[in-house]
């Protein structure tokens, strides 16, 4: 299975005519999670064709309004729709499970969800956490020619082998997956780091991910202002992505006073694959 990112809000501080407040959907087949829930997030989700009934969790980085002001409205809508399945973050008949992040963060358990989520503390003016969202590892590739040579009949036994389980053949022999099935393949992964100055946790979250979504509030000439306000520049985001060896970097959380394309131009010599997030423009990873 694949992941896709759907930016629902890419502005810093406040929405603009072209960019909503911070919100990002991380979606796979049949389910999605929401990273931050700024003003207008649920409307943007509807415009993006995301079903609110398939929302597994809302991951709020911190309690600044541009990152959570849309949450009460979203919860109200889910309550009106009669949602019964718990939402990890009640109202009416809907159970809301608030998992407050503390200390060094760690695994975020979402019962019944295929998403694997962990958090790490970032460096902002208030307690702030970034998130890593991944899909489970996939079974390795089965070499059918080798399984044929080993005498394994085509059918359900091959599925067991591919899942890593030994099988018993009609003649009583036990055949294991060793030598017949390749190594497990890592599931798709992404990391989300808003709002923060450059810090080791951003690197930890982004280590080896398919895409690191990192704030880029200001251009590099205003790095001092960015740090004063607890933020990063596009160049600094690229340095984080390069150190983490993230396959791709997605820049977001732009001050209304900057141009995202200009930030990417500044940073392109540091990381080769940079995407400027645009509201409702899907990014496949």
N, C-alpha and C positions, 0 to 999 in steps of 0.2 A: 504494500500500500504506500501511497505517496502522501506528502503534506503539501498544502498550499497556504500561503499567507495572503490575507485580504486586509490591507490597511483601511480602517474605518475612520481614522482621525489622525492626522500627521502634524498638527500645529502644536507649538509650545505655548503654554500659558492661557491662551484663549482661542476660540474658533475664529476663523476668517471666512470670507465668502467662498474660498476654494479649499480650505482645509478645516476639518473638524478637530475637536479636542481629542487627546490621546486615546486611541483604541485600536486594537489589532486582533483579527480573528485568525486562529490557527486551526485549519480544517483538514479532515480526512474523510473518507467515505462514511457517511452516516452520522458524523459527530464533529463537534468543534469545541474549542475553548476560547475564551475572550481574555486577552491581556489588556488590562485597564479598561475603564468604562466611562470615558469622558462624556460631556454633554452631547446628546444626539447620537450616541453609539447604537441604540436599538433601531433608530430610523435608518442609519447607514447599513446596518446588518440586513434589514428588510430589503433595501435597495440592492444589496449584493446577492440576494437570493438565499440567504442563510436562514434556516428554520430555527426559530427560538426553541422549539420543542426538542431539538437535538443538541442544545447547549449543555455541556457537561460541567463546566466550571467557569468562574470569573476570577482571574488572578490580578489582584490590585497591587501595584508596586508600592504605593504610599498614599497618605491621606492629604494630598493637595487636590483642590477641587477639580482641576482640569484632568485629573486621572480617575475620579470616581463620582462626579456629579450626575452622571447618567445612570448610576446604579439604582437609586430608588424607583425611577420610572421603569427600568427594566424588570425589577422585581414585582412592581405593581402589575405590569402586563402579564408576566408569567402566572401571577396569582389569579388574574381575571380569566386566563385560559384554563384554569383548573389543574395546573401542573401537580402531579403526585410524586414524581421522582425527585429525590432530594437534589438541591443545587449546592455545590461546594462554593462557598464564599464565607420566624417566618411570618410569612404573611398569608392570611387565609388558611387554605388547606395545604399549602406548600411548605416543606421543610427546607430551611436554609442552614447549611452547616458552615459556620465561620471558623476557618482554621488560621488563627493568628500566627504569623511568622515571628520567631524570636531567635535571639542569639545568632548562631551560624547557619540557621535555616536547615534545609534537608529535604527529605522526600515529602511530597504533598500527595496524600492518598485520596484518590477519587474512585470510590467504589463503583464497579461495573463499567468503568471506562477503559478504553484501550490506550489512553494517553499515559505516559510515564512523565511525571512532573517533579522537579526539584527546585529549591530556591536557595539563593545566596544573598547575604547582605551587601548592599552597595554603599556608596559614599555620597550622601546628599545632605541637605540641611535638616531633614527630619528622618526618622527610621524608614528605610527604603529597601526593598528586596527585588532582585532580578529573578528571572525564571528560565529554566531549560525545559523544553517540551519535546518529547520523542515518542516514536512508535516502537513496539517491541522488535527485537532482532528477528530476522526471518531465517527459516531453515536453509541449510546449504543446498546446492544443486546436486540432484541425484544423477549419477552416471549409469544410465539404463543399460548400456552395453556391458558394464561390469556386473550389474545385478543379474543380467541374463546369463553371463558366464558363471556366476555363482549358483545358478539354478533357482533363482527367486522368480516365481510366476508373476506375470503381470496382474495387477489388481490391487486389492486392499493392502496386501503385505508391503507393497512399494510405498504406500502412504505412511505406514508405520516406520519403515526405514528412514524415509525423509524426515520424519519427526524426531529421529534419533533413537528409536526403540529397536532392540533386536527382535527378530522374527523367527518362528519355528516353521520349517518347511515340511511338506507332506512326508518326506522320508525321515523326519525326526531331527535333522540337523538344525542347529541354531546359527543364524547368520546375523552379525551385528552391522551397524552402519559404517564402521571403520573401513576406510578405503573405498567405500561406495558412495558416500555423501561428502561433499565439500564442506568447508568451514561455514559456520553461521554468518549471515550477512547483517551488518548493523542496520537497524531501522532508521528511517529519516529522522532528523533532529534539527531543532532551532533553539536559539537563545534570545532573550529579550532583556535589554539593559537600559532602562529609563527610570528616573533621572539620576545622573551620577557624574562625578568627576572621574577621570581615569583611575582605575583601582584594580588590584589583583583579582577580585571576585568576578569582574567582567571577563577577565581572561579565563578563569576557571569555568564559568558558565559556557563560554564560547569555544572551549577546547574541542577542536575537531568537528564542530557542528556543520551541517549543510548550509546554514544561514545564520549569521548573527545580526539581529536587529538592534541597532545601537543609536542612542540619541546623538544628534548633531545640531545643537541649538544655535551655535554661532560659527562664523568663519574664523580661521586661525588667527587673524589679526586681533580678534577680541578674546583670545584665550584667557587673559587675566579676568575679564568680566565674566566669562563662562565659569571659571573656578570660583569667583566670588559668590556667584549665584548657585553653585552646586551642579554645574553642567559641564559638558564636553564640546569640543569642536569636531568637525568632520574629519580633520587630519588625525586627531587623537582617537576617534573611533576606528579609523583605518589602522592605526598602530596596534590597537587592541585586537582587531581581527587578524592582523598579520601574526602577532605573537601567539594568538590562540590557534593559529592555522585553521581558521574557519574557511570553508570553501567559498563562501560568498558573504558580502556585507550589504545590509540594507540600512540606509540612513533615513532617520525619521525625527520627529519632534523638533521641527524647524521654527525658530523665532520668526514672527511675521515680517521682520526686517531683513531676512536673508533670502537668498535664492538657492534652492536645494541643488540645482545643477552646478552652480558655482562651487558649492562645498565639495561635490563629488569630483570636480575638476581639480581642486586643490589636493585631493587625497588619492587620486588614481595612480600616482607613482608609488604609493605605499602598499596598496592592495589592488590586485588586478581585476577583481569582479565586484563592482559597486553598483547597486541599484538605488535610485532615489525614490523613496516611497511616495506614491500619489494616492489620494483617497479613492477607494474602490477599484484600484488597478491590481488585479491578482498577480501573485508572484509564485510560480511553481518551483518546488525544491525537491 
